Amino acid sequence: MILAQIQTQPQPNPLAAFLPLIIIFGVFYFLLIRPQQKKQKEHQKMLDSLKRNDRVVTIGGIHGVIQDIKKDTVVLKIDDETKVMVDKSAIARKKEE
């Protein structure tokens, strides 16, 4: 009798077991991954638009004026006689004048 009752129970839907995981992944994508990708694209666009005499700030907090731009590096003029070569990716933002 008990054996017959166990065999007649319906099997749970396997999709219902994975539904919470799918929802969590969707939330992470729209709240974390997608905004980060958008910010990365905007930063890359800013780096591509850099030109000579732009005022910039590096990720280390150094303020300077671009004197020369190469493929992956930028020469910043910090003071009248001080120039520093930094990676292009180390530039955090342009300073608006």
C-alpha positions in Angstrom: 0.0 0.0 0.0 2.7 2.5 1.0 4.8 1.5 -2.0 1.9 2.3 -4.3 1.6 5.8 -2.9 5.3 6.5 -3.3 5.2 5.6 -6.9 2.2 7.7 -7.8 3.7 11.0 -6.6 4.3 13.4 -9.5 8.0 14.3 -10.2 8.8 18.0 -9.7 9.5 20.1 -12.8 13.4 20.4 -13.2 12.9 23.9 -14.7 11.3 25.0 -11.5 14.5 24.0 -9.6 16.7 26.2 -11.8 14.3 29.1 -12.1 15.7 31.0 -9.0 19.3 30.6 -10.3 18.2 32.0 -13.7 16.5 35.0 -12.0 19.5 35.7 -9.9 21.8 35.6 -13.0 19.4 38.0 -14.7 19.5 40.4 -11.8 23.3 40.3 -11.6 23.5 40.9 -15.4 21.3 44.0 -15.4 22.5 45.5 -12.1 26.2 44.7 -12.2 27.6 43.4 -15.5 25.8 45.6 -18.0 26.5 49.0 -16.3 30.2 48.1 -15.9 30.5 47.3 -19.6 28.8 50.6 -20.5 31.2 52.5 -18.2 34.2 50.6 -19.7 33.1 51.6 -23.3 32.7 55.2 -22.2 36.2 55.2 -20.7 37.7 53.6 -23.8 36.0 56.2 -26.0 37.5 59.0 -23.8 40.9 57.5 -24.1 40.6 57.3 -27.9 39.6 61.0 -28.0 42.6 62.3 -26.1 44.7 64.8 -27.9 47.7 67.1 -27.3 47.1 69.9 -24.7 44.2 68.1 -23.0 44.2 68.5 -19.2 43.9 65.1 -17.6 44.0 63.4 -14.2 45.6 59.9 -13.8 44.3 57.2 -11.5 47.1 58.0 -9.1 45.8 61.6 -8.8 48.5 63.3 -11.0 47.2 66.4 -12.8 48.9 67.3 -16.1 48.7 68.4 -19.7 49.2 66.0 -22.5 52.4 66.8 -24.5 52.7 63.7 -26.6 50.5 60.6 -27.3 51.9 57.3 -28.5 50.1 54.0 -29.1 49.9 52.9 -25.4 51.6 55.8 -23.5 51.1 59.5 -22.9 53.7 62.1 -21.9 52.2 64.5 -19.3 53.6 67.9 -18.5 53.2 68.3 -14.8 55.3 71.5 -14.2 57.4 73.7 -16.4 60.3 71.3 -16.5 58.6 68.1 -15.3 57.3 65.5 -17.7 56.1 62.0 -16.9 55.3 59.1 -19.2 52.3 57.1 -18.1 50.2 54.3 -19.7 47.2 55.6 -21.6 45.0 53.3 -19.5 46.2 55.1 -16.3 44.3 58.2 -17.3 41.1 58.4 -15.3 39.4 61.5 -16.7 39.7 64.7 -18.7 39.5 67.9 -16.7 37.1 70.4 -18.1 38.5 73.9 -18.3 
